[in-house]
């Protein structure tokens, strides 16, 4: 059974002193190994299910941690990981980064990641893959709006499968794909236009374009590791606060690729995992 890589005790002590991602300029100078060391305390916690994570998130907000700050830390952590992976593979500034976002909070994390990547100097294409005209939640919608007018960000919407086909025509020029489509597993077949976006991502990865998934590869259940079809296979997955039970199963770990566990500011009092 695969697990996030272990870290030395001194790395965990360093991680405990580090600021959270949105407040940490140092993470932009780190490679993936450095990020793992920076966030070692989160990775050292025991795995929890998706349901337990949702409970911790709700309790954190009840204790006064704003949901938009949790999203900001999550998206910033993803952006730093994408940057580190792209630099390591010599793909940074070798084409736009494509961020595929669903209508929920996973997509909201993707919008934050897109903004942070653009601030770091990347050209970014952000695609809202949804039948809805706007993201569902207030935090996700606010971060979608914040991308408007950023000269390094191109926003597009794909509401039907045909739109995804058009989006995929330039996929060969993309440096990295960020999978921010669905944050938890789904029962049964994926619906359009998410299904077409997943299939496009799979084809692109088969040609050598790396994929970074947010929280879990789309269609992989965070609790069980079971997958719907089609399913994203990632080169790197950035999950939050604790390792997830679904990503330490044999199948979940295989689909997730390398795993980073990033802190997002959930206090110990909110964590009953």
C-alpha positions as a LaTeX table, in Angstrom:
\begin{tabular}{lrrr}
\hline
Residue & $x$ (\AA) & $y$ (\AA) & $z$ (\AA) \\
\hline
Unk1 & 0.00 & 0.00 & 0.00 \\
Unk2 & 1.49 & 3.30 & $-1.08$ \\
Unk3 & 1.67 & 6.32 & 1.24 \\
Unk4 & 3.04 & 9.85 & 0.98 \\
Unk5 & 6.80 & 9.75 & 1.41 \\
Unk6 & 8.07 & 9.85 & 5.01 \\
Unk7 & 10.15 & 12.78 & 6.21 \\
Unk8 & 12.81 & 13.15 & 8.90 \\
Unk9 & 11.89 & 14.51 & 12.33 \\
Unk10 & 13.85 & 17.73 & 11.70 \\
Unk11 & 11.80 & 18.34 & 8.55 \\
Unk12 & 8.58 & 18.08 & 10.55 \\
Unk13 & 9.95 & 20.57 & 13.07 \\
Unk14 & 10.84 & 22.97 & 10.24 \\
Unk15 & 7.35 & 22.55 & 8.78 \\
Unk16 & 5.74 & 23.45 & 12.10 \\
Unk17 & 7.53 & 26.82 & 11.96 \\
Unk18 & 6.67 & 27.57 & 8.32 \\
Unk19 & 3.89 & 29.99 & 7.34 \\
Unk20 & 0.84 & 28.72 & 5.49 \\
Unk21 & 1.10 & 28.60 & 1.68 \\
Unk22 & $-0.61$ & 31.91 & 0.80 \\
Unk23 & 1.71 & 33.73 & 3.21 \\
Unk24 & 4.89 & 31.84 & 2.30 \\
Unk25 & 7.08 & 33.36 & $-0.41$ \\
Unk26 & 9.72 & 30.70 & 0.11 \\
Unk27 & 7.64 & 27.98 & $-1.55$ \\
Unk28 & 8.23 & 29.56 & $-4.98$ \\
Unk29 & 11.94 & 28.84 & $-4.63$ \\
Unk30 & 11.48 & 25.18 & $-3.73$ \\
Unk31 & 11.43 & 22.02 & $-5.82$ \\
Unk32 & 9.02 & 19.18 & $-5.05$ \\
Unk33 & 11.37 & 17.69 & $-2.49$ \\
Unk34 & 11.62 & 21.06 & $-0.79$ \\
Unk35 & 7.83 & 21.46 & $-0.74$ \\
Unk36 & 7.46 & 18.01 & 0.78 \\
Unk37 & 9.89 & 19.01 & 3.49 \\
Unk38 & 8.15 & 22.36 & 3.99 \\
Unk39 & 4.80 & 20.65 & 4.47 \\
Unk40 & 6.08 & 17.59 & 6.30 \\
Unk41 & 3.85 & 18.08 & 9.32 \\
Unk42 & 0.69 & 17.72 & 7.22 \\
Unk43 & 2.01 & 14.62 & 5.46 \\
Unk44 & 2.90 & 12.99 & 8.79 \\
Unk45 & $-0.70$ & 13.02 & 10.02 \\
Unk46 & $-2.80$ & 9.87 & 9.75 \\
Unk47 & $-5.06$ & 9.53 & 6.69 \\
Unk48 & $-8.72$ & 10.56 & 6.86 \\
Unk49 & $-11.77$ & 10.04 & 4.68 \\
Unk50 & $-13.48$ & 12.65 & 2.56 \\
Unk51 & $-16.33$ & 12.85 & 5.07 \\
Unk52 & $-13.93$ & 13.47 & 7.97 \\
Unk53 & $-12.18$ & 16.16 & 5.94 \\
Unk54 & $-15.47$ & 17.91 & 5.26 \\
Unk55 & $-16.18$ & 17.84 & 8.98 \\
Unk56 & $-12.79$ & 19.37 & 9.79 \\
Unk57 & $-13.40$ & 22.05 & 7.19 \\
Unk58 & $-16.82$ & 22.92 & 8.68 \\
Unk59 & $-15.45$ & 23.02 & 12.23 \\
Unk60 & $-12.56$ & 25.24 & 11.15 \\
Unk61 & $-15.05$ & 27.74 & 9.72 \\
Unk62 & $-17.15$ & 27.55 & 12.89 \\
Unk63 & $-14.00$ & 28.43 & 14.83 \\
Unk64 & $-13.54$ & 31.56 & 12.74 \\
Unk65 & $-11.31$ & 30.43 & 9.85 \\
Unk66 & $-12.86$ & 31.99 & 6.73 \\
Unk67 & $-13.60$ & 29.56 & 3.92 \\
Unk68 & $-12.01$ & 31.91 & 1.41 \\
Unk69 & $-8.70$ & 31.69 & 3.31 \\
Unk70 & $-8.78$ & 27.90 & 3.22 \\
Unk71 & $-9.31$ & 28.11 & $-0.55$ \\
Unk72 & $-6.51$ & 30.67 & $-0.93$ \\
Unk73 & $-4.02$ & 28.45 & 0.89 \\
Unk74 & $-5.12$ & 25.38 & $-1.10$ \\
Unk75 & $-4.88$ & 27.07 & $-4.49$ \\
Unk76 & $-1.54$ & 28.66 & $-3.66$ \\
Unk77 & $-0.12$ & 25.30 & $-2.60$ \\
Unk78 & $-1.23$ & 23.81 & $-5.92$ \\
Unk79 & 0.31 & 26.67 & $-7.87$ \\
Unk80 & 3.65 & 26.26 & $-6.10$ \\
Unk81 & 3.60 & 22.51 & $-6.82$ \\
Unk82 & 2.77 & 23.09 & $-10.50$ \\
Unk83 & 5.63 & 25.59 & $-10.71$ \\
Unk84 & 8.06 & 23.15 & $-9.08$ \\
Unk85 & 7.02 & 20.29 & $-11.37$ \\
Unk86 & 7.19 & 22.46 & $-14.51$ \\
Unk87 & 10.67 & 23.75 & $-13.62$ \\
Unk88 & 11.86 & 20.23 & $-12.84$ \\
Unk89 & 10.61 & 18.97 & $-16.23$ \\
Unk90 & 11.92 & 22.05 & $-18.06$ \\
Unk91 & 8.37 & 23.00 & $-19.06$ \\
Unk92 & 8.05 & 26.31 & $-17.21$ \\
Unk93 & 7.35 & 29.10 & $-19.72$ \\
Unk94 & 7.28 & 26.53 & $-22.55$ \\
Unk95 & 3.59 & 27.04 & $-23.24$ \\
Unk96 & 0.48 & 27.99 & $-21.30$ \\
Unk97 & $-0.72$ & 26.10 & $-18.25$ \\
Unk98 & $-4.23$ & 24.77 & $-18.74$ \\
Unk99 & $-6.42$ & 24.72 & $-15.62$ \\
Unk100 & $-9.61$ & 22.67 & $-16.03$ \\
Unk101 & $-12.12$ & 23.73 & $-13.38$ \\
Unk102 & $-15.44$ & 22.26 & $-12.38$ \\
Unk103 & $-18.24$ & 24.41 & $-10.94$ \\
Unk104 & $-17.59$ & 23.58 & $-7.26$ \\
Unk105 & $-14.93$ & 24.33 & $-4.68$ \\
Unk106 & $-12.36$ & 22.14 & $-6.41$ \\
Unk107 & $-12.70$ & 24.49 & $-9.36$ \\
Unk108 & $-12.38$ & 27.40 & $-6.93$ \\
Unk109 & $-9.00$ & 26.04 & $-5.81$ \\
Unk110 & $-8.10$ & 25.91 & $-9.51$ \\
Unk111 & $-9.02$ & 29.57 & $-10.01$ \\
Unk112 & $-6.75$ & 30.56 & $-7.12$ \\
Unk113 & $-3.95$ & 28.41 & $-8.53$ \\
Unk114 & $-4.38$ & 30.10 & $-11.92$ \\
Unk115 & $-4.13$ & 33.58 & $-10.39$ \\
Unk116 & $-1.04$ & 32.65 & $-8.39$ \\
Unk117 & 0.63 & 31.02 & $-11.40$ \\
Unk118 & $-0.03$ & 34.13 & $-13.50$ \\
Unk119 & 1.48 & 36.25 & $-10.74$ \\
Unk120 & 4.55 & 34.00 & $-10.89$ \\
Unk121 & 4.93 & 34.73 & $-14.60$ \\
Unk122 & 3.03 & 31.92 & $-16.34$ \\
Unk123 & 0.51 & 32.29 & $-19.13$ \\
Unk124 & $-2.63$ & 30.47 & $-18.04$ \\
Unk125 & $-5.77$ & 29.25 & $-19.79$ \\
Unk126 & $-8.60$ & 28.67 & $-17.31$ \\
Unk127 & $-11.57$ & 26.66 & $-18.52$ \\
Unk128 & $-14.82$ & 26.47 & $-16.56$ \\
Unk129 & $-16.10$ & 23.02 & $-17.47$ \\
Unk130 & $-19.74$ & 23.25 & $-16.46$ \\
Unk131 & $-23.25$ & 23.61 & $-17.78$ \\
Unk132 & $-23.69$ & 26.52 & $-15.37$ \\
Unk133 & $-22.66$ & 30.01 & $-16.49$ \\
Unk134 & $-20.88$ & 30.68 & $-13.18$ \\
Unk135 & $-19.28$ & 28.61 & $-10.40$ \\
Unk136 & $-21.72$ & 27.48 & $-7.71$ \\
Unk137 & $-20.19$ & 28.67 & $-4.45$ \\
Unk138 & $-19.51$ & 32.25 & $-3.40$ \\
Unk139 & $-15.77$ & 31.66 & $-2.88$ \\
Unk140 & $-15.33$ & 29.92 & $-6.22$ \\
Unk141 & $-17.34$ & 32.60 & $-8.04$ \\
Unk142 & $-15.30$ & 35.37 & $-6.41$ \\
Unk143 & $-12.04$ & 33.78 & $-7.52$ \\
Unk144 & $-13.38$ & 33.26 & $-11.05$ \\
Unk145 & $-14.21$ & 36.97 & $-11.18$ \\
Unk146 & $-10.76$ & 37.93 & $-9.89$ \\
Unk147 & $-9.23$ & 36.45 & $-13.03$ \\
Unk148 & $-11.09$ & 38.92 & $-15.24$ \\
Unk149 & $-8.69$ & 41.46 & $-16.72$ \\
Unk150 & $-5.48$ & 39.60 & $-15.85$ \\
Unk151 & $-3.40$ & 39.90 & $-19.02$ \\
Unk152 & $-1.72$ & 36.55 & $-18.39$ \\
Unk153 & $-5.00$ & 34.66 & $-17.95$ \\
Unk154 & $-7.44$ & 33.63 & $-20.67$ \\
Unk155 & $-10.85$ & 32.56 & $-19.35$ \\
Unk156 & $-13.05$ & 30.24 & $-21.39$ \\
Unk157 & $-16.19$ & 28.27 & $-20.69$ \\
Unk158 & $-17.01$ & 24.81 & $-21.97$ \\
Unk159 & $-20.63$ & 24.00 & $-21.27$ \\
Unk160 & $-21.03$ & 21.08 & $-23.71$ \\
Unk161 & $-18.79$ & 18.36 & $-25.11$ \\
Unk162 & $-18.31$ & 20.26 & $-28.38$ \\
Unk163 & $-16.75$ & 23.17 & $-26.46$ \\
Unk164 & $-14.24$ & 20.78 & $-24.90$ \\
Unk165 & $-13.36$ & 19.47 & $-28.37$ \\
Unk166 & $-12.59$ & 23.01 & $-29.50$ \\
Unk167 & $-10.51$ & 23.61 & $-26.37$ \\
Unk168 & $-8.54$ & 20.45 & $-27.05$ \\
Unk169 & $-7.45$ & 21.53 & $-30.52$ \\
Unk170 & $-4.47$ & 23.41 & $-29.07$ \\
Unk171 & $-3.69$ & 20.96 & $-26.30$ \\
Unk172 & $-0.29$ & 20.02 & $-27.73$ \\
Unk173 & 1.08 & 23.48 & $-26.89$ \\
Unk174 & 0.19 & 23.21 & $-23.20$ \\
Unk175 & 3.02 & 22.82 & $-20.68$ \\
Unk176 & 1.01 & 21.38 & $-17.75$ \\
Unk177 & $-2.64$ & 20.48 & $-17.18$ \\
Unk178 & $-4.20$ & 21.17 & $-13.78$ \\
Unk179 & $-7.16$ & 18.91 & $-13.00$ \\
Unk180 & $-9.57$ & 20.90 & $-10.81$ \\
Unk181 & $-12.72$ & 19.25 & $-12.12$ \\
Unk182 & $-14.10$ & 17.20 & $-9.23$ \\
Unk183 & $-12.78$ & 16.99 & $-5.69$ \\
Unk184 & $-14.50$ & 13.78 & $-4.66$ \\
Unk185 & $-15.40$ & 10.58 & $-6.39$ \\
Unk186 & $-18.70$ & 10.15 & $-8.20$ \\
Unk187 & $-21.10$ & 7.27 & $-8.56$ \\
Unk188 & $-21.68$ & 6.00 & $-12.07$ \\
Unk189 & $-20.55$ & 7.44 & $-15.35$ \\
Unk190 & $-19.28$ & 11.01 & $-15.55$ \\
Unk191 & $-21.61$ & 13.51 & $-17.14$ \\
Unk192 & $-20.81$ & 15.93 & $-19.91$ \\
Unk193 & $-18.93$ & 18.19 & $-20.23$ \\
Unk194 & $-16.77$ & 16.78 & $-17.38$ \\
Unk195 & $-16.51$ & 13.42 & $-19.14$ \\
Unk196 & $-15.07$ & 14.95 & $-22.30$ \\
Unk197 & $-12.61$ & 17.03 & $-20.25$ \\
Unk198 & $-11.37$ & 13.90 & $-18.48$ \\
Unk199 & $-10.96$ & 12.07 & $-21.78$ \\
Unk200 & $-9.08$ & 15.03 & $-23.24$ \\
Unk201 & $-6.78$ & 15.06 & $-20.20$ \\
Unk202 & $-6.08$ & 11.35 & $-20.55$ \\
Unk203 & $-5.15$ & 11.75 & $-24.22$ \\
Unk204 & $-2.90$ & 14.71 & $-23.48$ \\
Unk205 & $-1.08$ & 12.87 & $-20.71$ \\
Unk206 & $-0.50$ & 9.94 & $-23.07$ \\
Unk207 & 1.45 & 12.35 & $-25.29$ \\
Unk208 & 3.70 & 13.41 & $-22.41$ \\
Unk209 & 1.90 & 16.46 & $-20.97$ \\
Unk210 & 2.09 & 16.23 & $-17.16$ \\
Unk211 & $-1.11$ & 16.40 & $-15.11$ \\
Unk212 & $-1.45$ & 17.83 & $-11.59$ \\
Unk213 & $-4.69$ & 16.97 & $-9.78$ \\
Unk214 & $-6.18$ & 19.03 & $-6.97$ \\
Unk215 & $-7.13$ & 17.00 & $-3.88$ \\
Unk216 & $-7.77$ & 13.84 & $-5.90$ \\
Unk217 & $-7.64$ & 12.84 & $-9.57$ \\
Unk218 & $-11.11$ & 13.43 & $-11.00$ \\
Unk219 & $-13.34$ & 10.36 & $-10.53$ \\
Unk220 & $-11.16$ & 8.82 & $-7.76$ \\
Unk221 & $-13.08$ & 8.54 & $-4.48$ \\
Unk222 & $-11.07$ & 10.19 & $-1.69$ \\
Unk223 & $-12.34$ & 7.73 & 0.89 \\
Unk224 & $-12.18$ & 4.37 & $-0.89$ \\
Unk225 & $-9.79$ & 4.88 & $-3.79$ \\
Unk226 & $-12.37$ & 3.41 & $-6.15$ \\
Unk227 & $-12.72$ & 5.11 & $-9.51$ \\
Unk228 & $-15.53$ & 5.86 & $-11.92$ \\
Unk229 & $-14.85$ & 5.81 & $-15.64$ \\
Unk230 & $-13.24$ & 7.57 & $-17.31$ \\
Unk231 & $-10.76$ & 8.62 & $-14.64$ \\
Unk232 & $-7.85$ & 11.03 & $-14.60$ \\
Unk233 & $-4.40$ & 9.59 & $-14.04$ \\
Unk234 & $-2.13$ & 12.24 & $-12.53$ \\
Unk235 & 1.61 & 12.69 & $-12.33$ \\
Unk236 & 1.21 & 14.65 & $-9.11$ \\
Unk237 & $-1.71$ & 15.13 & $-6.72$ \\
Unk238 & $-1.82$ & 17.92 & $-4.15$ \\
Unk239 & $-4.20$ & 17.09 & $-1.33$ \\
Unk240 & $-4.83$ & 19.12 & 1.82 \\
Unk241 & $-4.43$ & 19.02 & 5.60 \\
Unk242 & $-3.99$ & 15.23 & 5.91 \\
Unk243 & $-3.34$ & 12.28 & 3.62 \\
Unk244 & $-6.60$ & 10.78 & 2.36 \\
Unk245 & $-7.58$ & 7.17 & 2.82 \\
Unk246 & $-8.51$ & 6.78 & $-0.84$ \\
Unk247 & $-5.09$ & 7.92 & $-2.03$ \\
Unk248 & $-3.17$ & 5.38 & 0.05 \\
Unk249 & $-5.00$ & 2.41 & $-1.47$ \\
Unk250 & $-3.21$ & 0.58 & $-4.26$ \\
Unk251 & $-5.44$ & 1.91 & $-7.03$ \\
Unk252 & $-5.81$ & 5.41 & $-5.60$ \\
Unk253 & $-2.06$ & 5.79 & $-5.21$ \\
Unk254 & $-1.43$ & 4.56 & $-8.75$ \\
Unk255 & $-3.83$ & 7.10 & $-10.22$ \\
Unk256 & $-2.61$ & 9.94 & $-7.99$ \\
Unk257 & 1.07 & 9.65 & $-8.91$ \\
Unk258 & 3.32 & 11.52 & $-6.50$ \\
Unk259 & 1.40 & 12.98 & $-3.56$ \\
Unk260 & 1.97 & 16.24 & $-1.71$ \\
Unk261 & $-0.05$ & 17.03 & 1.42 \\
Unk262 & $-0.30$ & 20.79 & 1.97 \\
Unk263 & $-1.46$ & 22.60 & 5.11 \\
Unk264 & $-4.34$ & 25.04 & 4.65 \\
Unk265 & $-4.86$ & 26.40 & 8.15 \\
Unk266 & $-7.31$ & 23.99 & 9.76 \\
Unk267 & $-6.67$ & 24.34 & 13.53 \\
Unk268 & $-6.05$ & 21.37 & 15.79 \\
Unk269 & $-9.35$ & 22.00 & 17.60 \\
Unk270 & $-11.23$ & 21.36 & 14.35 \\
Unk271 & $-9.37$ & 18.16 & 13.57 \\
Unk272 & $-10.93$ & 15.03 & 14.97 \\
Unk273 & $-9.38$ & 12.71 & 12.37 \\
\hline
\end{tabular}
